[in-house]
Amino acid sequence: MPTQNSRMDEKPWNPVTGCTKVSSGCLNCYAEKLATTTFQRWHNPRHLNGFRITLHSDLLDVPTHWKKPQRIFTCSMSDLFHPEVPESYLLRVFETMRKCLQHTFLILTKRSERLVEFSSKIDWPENIWMGVTVEEYRCRNRINDLRKTNARHKFISAEPLLTDLRVLDLSEIDWVFVGGESGPNARAMEESWVIGIRDQCEAQQVMFTFKQWGGRNRKKNGSLLQGRYYHEMPHVMRD
């Protein structure tokens, strides 16, 4: 694994594209918008099926050809644990990651039940960071599911944060990042919700990143929280 001073490039890797909505955080899905508007307008051959689940088996071994260490967002245009992704294919994706220990792979899912189901079938290498999205209070069960897995590194994405998450048990969690929804239909995020998560991360000694306030103009709104920036993150995530 790269040392803290190593510089890593960042790339997406999408051996699966497409998804279906499963909870409130999916309402304004950026990936769906890209697939059904921008990419189809460009006649991108990877998205001819719109946002339906599509397997791209010819991309399975792509990371093995990247010799320089990369930070790789795996299935950024899908959910690897979607029920329409066959078990055999899912395990092939993990096998590729095991072959590429020079890279760091980030995987994020909202389907934590299937993640638990498959955890014992996966030989989890050190270079995989497994995360769940927890956008509102009623999704907190995903944290318990993540904790049940054998993933070496575990993180929570509270983005877009849509409600107060209240009291959190962050045992065995390495990192939490929070962000508001962005875009023309962005739903509001309250400062007290972010502060509550930050304070619990500090109390439980978990790394905390505040990515953005979001809104219609996310760049202008920035990521300043109570007069300071919170960009704690694992060293393999840093530029």
C-alpha positions in Angstrom: 0.0 0.0 0.0 1.3 3.5 -0.8 2.9 5.5 2.0 1.4 8.7 3.3 3.7 10.8 1.0 2.9 8.9 -2.1 0.9 10.6 -4.8 -1.9 8.7 -6.4 -3.9 9.4 -9.5 -7.7 9.0 -9.3 -9.8 7.1 -11.8 -13.3 5.6 -12.1 -13.7 1.9 -13.0 -17.2 0.8 -14.2 -17.4 -2.9 -15.0 -21.1 -2.4 -14.2 -23.3 0.6 -15.1 -26.9 1.3 -14.4 -29.0 1.1 -11.2 -32.5 1.4 -9.7 -33.7 3.7 -6.9 -33.7 2.1 -3.5 -34.0 5.0 -1.0 -34.4 8.7 -0.7 -30.8 9.5 -1.6 -31.4 8.2 -5.1 -34.0 10.8 -6.0 -31.6 13.2 -7.8 -29.0 10.6 -8.8 -26.1 12.2 -10.7 -25.2 8.9 -12.4 -28.7 8.4 -13.8 -28.7 12.0 -15.2 -25.3 11.5 -16.8 -26.3 8.1 -18.3 -29.7 9.2 -19.7 -28.8 12.7 -20.9 -25.2 13.6 -21.4 -23.8 10.1 -22.3 -26.7 9.2 -24.6 -26.5 12.6 -26.3 -22.8 11.8 -27.0 -23.8 8.3 -28.2 -21.5 6.7 -25.6 -21.6 3.0 -26.3 -21.4 2.1 -22.6 -24.7 3.7 -22.0 -26.9 2.6 -24.9 -29.1 0.8 -22.3 -29.7 4.1 -20.5 -29.6 3.4 -16.8 -30.5 -0.2 -16.9 -28.0 -2.6 -15.2 -25.4 -3.5 -17.8 -22.3 -5.7 -17.4 -19.1 -4.7 -19.2 -17.0 -7.8 -19.0 -14.4 -6.4 -21.3 -13.5 -3.9 -18.6 -13.0 -6.4 -15.8 -9.2 -6.6 -16.2 -8.6 -2.9 -16.9 -7.0 -2.0 -13.5 -4.4 -4.7 -14.1 -3.0 -2.6 -16.9 -2.5 0.5 -14.7 0.9 0.1 -13.2 1.1 3.4 -11.4 -0.9 3.3 -8.1 -4.4 4.7 -8.6 -7.3 5.6 -6.3 -10.2 3.8 -8.1 -13.9 4.5 -7.5 -15.4 1.1 -8.4 -18.8 1.2 -10.1 -19.3 5.0 -9.7 -22.1 4.7 -12.3 -23.8 1.8 -10.5 -24.1 -0.2 -7.3 -22.0 -3.3 -7.4 -24.3 -5.1 -5.0 -27.4 -4.5 -7.0 -29.5 -7.8 -7.2 -29.2 -7.9 -11.0 -25.5 -8.2 -10.8 -24.8 -12.0 -10.9 -22.8 -13.6 -8.0 -20.2 -14.9 -10.3 -19.7 -11.5 -11.9 -19.5 -9.7 -8.6 -16.8 -12.1 -7.4 -14.8 -11.6 -10.6 -14.8 -7.8 -9.9 -13.3 -8.6 -6.4 -10.8 -11.0 -7.9 -9.5 -8.2 -10.1 -9.0 -6.0 -7.1 -7.1 -8.7 -5.3 -4.7 -8.8 -8.3 -4.0 -5.1 -8.1 -2.6 -4.5 -4.7 -0.8 -1.4 -5.9 -4.2 0.4 -6.2 -6.7 1.5 -3.6 -10.4 0.6 -4.5 -13.4 2.5 -3.0 -16.8 0.7 -3.2 -20.0 2.4 -2.0 -23.4 0.6 -1.7 -26.9 1.3 -0.5 -27.7 -2.4 -0.7 -26.0 -3.5 2.6 -28.1 -6.6 3.0 -26.5 -8.1 -0.1 -23.1 -6.9 1.0 -23.5 -8.9 4.2 -24.7 -11.9 2.2 -21.5 -11.9 0.1 -19.0 -10.9 2.7 -18.0 -14.4 3.7 -17.5 -15.3 0.0 -15.0 -12.5 -0.5 -11.3 -12.7 0.5 -11.0 -9.1 1.5 -7.6 -7.6 0.6 -6.1 -4.6 2.4 -6.5 -2.3 -0.6 -10.3 -2.2 -0.6 -12.3 0.4 1.3 -15.9 -0.6 1.6 -18.6 2.0 2.4 -22.3 2.4 2.8 -24.4 5.4 2.1 -26.4 6.6 5.1 -28.4 9.6 3.9 -31.1 9.6 6.5 -32.0 8.3 10.0 -34.0 5.3 8.7 -30.9 4.0 6.7 -28.7 3.7 9.8 -29.1 -0.1 9.7 -26.6 -0.1 6.9 -23.9 0.8 9.4 -24.6 -2.4 11.4 -24.6 -4.4 8.1 -21.2 -2.9 7.2 -19.8 -3.8 10.6 -20.8 -7.4 10.0 -18.5 -7.7 7.0 -14.9 -8.7 6.9 -13.8 -5.6 5.0 -10.5 -4.4 6.3 -11.5 -0.7 6.0 -15.0 0.6 6.4 -16.4 4.1 5.7 -19.8 5.9 5.7 -21.0 8.3 3.1 -23.6 10.7 4.6 -24.1 12.4 1.2 -26.5 13.7 0.4 -27.4 14.2 4.1 -31.2 14.6 4.3 -32.0 14.2 8.0 -30.4 14.3 11.4 -28.7 10.9 11.9 -29.0 11.3 15.7 -26.8 9.0 17.9 -24.4 6.9 15.9 -22.3 3.8 16.9 -19.1 4.2 14.9 -17.3 1.3 16.3 -15.1 -0.4 13.6 -15.8 2.5 11.2 -12.6 4.2 9.9 -13.9 7.3 8.2 -17.1 9.3 7.7 -17.7 11.9 5.1 -20.7 14.3 4.9 -22.0 16.4 2.1 -25.1 18.3 1.0 -27.0 17.6 -2.1 -26.1 19.8 -5.1 -27.9 20.8 -8.3 -31.1 22.7 -9.2 -33.3 20.3 -7.2 -31.1 20.1 -4.1 -32.7 19.4 -0.8 -31.6 21.5 2.1 -29.2 20.2 4.8 -29.1 21.7 8.3 -25.9 22.7 10.0 -26.9 21.0 13.2 -27.0 17.6 11.4 -23.4 18.1 10.2 -22.2 19.3 13.6 -23.8 16.3 15.3 -21.9 13.9 13.1 -18.6 15.8 13.4 -18.9 15.8 17.2 -19.6 12.0 17.3 -16.6 11.3 15.0 -14.3 13.3 17.3 -15.7 11.6 20.4 -15.2 8.1 18.9 -11.9 9.0 17.1 -13.1 8.5 13.6 -11.8 10.5 10.7 -14.3 13.1 9.5 -14.5 14.9 6.2 -17.0 17.6 5.3 -17.2 17.8 1.6 -19.7 20.5 0.8 -22.8 22.4 1.7 -24.2 21.7 -1.8 -27.1 23.6 -3.1 -27.6 25.2 -6.5 -24.1 26.7 -6.4 -22.0 24.2 -4.5 -18.7 25.8 -5.4 -19.8 29.2 -4.0 -21.3 27.6 -0.9 -18.0 25.7 -0.2 -17.3 23.5 2.8 -16.6 25.8 5.7 -18.1 24.5 8.9 -18.1 26.8 12.0 -15.2 28.7 10.7 -12.9 25.8 9.7 -12.5 23.1 7.1 -12.7 19.4 8.0 -10.8 17.3 5.5 -9.5 14.4 7.6 -9.2 11.3 5.4 -7.2 8.2 5.1 -3.7 8.9 3.7 -4.5 6.8 0.6 -7.3 9.2 -0.3 -5.1 12.3 -0.2 -3.5 13.9 -3.3 
